[in-house]
Amino acid sequence: MKFSIQSVYNWYRNLIRNPKYRWWVILGTLLYFVLPLDIAPDFLPIVGEIDDVFLLTLLVTELSGLVIEGFKARKGKGNAKTADASQDPSSSSTTIDVDAVSVK
């Protein structure tokens, strides 16, 4: 099995997006940052900090993405409610799905 940064990132991202494990992953990441037990000890100059910075970057990136998605979902729900309320009840609304293809 090949080890790559991308595979670790995908595993972490999928794990943190699962609501069942989200808080455990956040707590584990913060504990890893605070506790002195690391993959690369912090007393080593540059190398000791790389794993901490990598995990904190992953955590902040994924949490900010989740927060932004949550705000967009709430905003979308709020706009849908106001749009439905402003429409005339006697008119029928239809949704048309269109597949667009670029022609060159």
Secondary structure as UniProt FT lines:
FT   HELIX           5..17
FT   TURN            19..21
FT   HELIX           22..34
FT   TURN            42..43
FT   TURN            45..46
FT   HELIX           47..86
FT   TURN            89..90
//
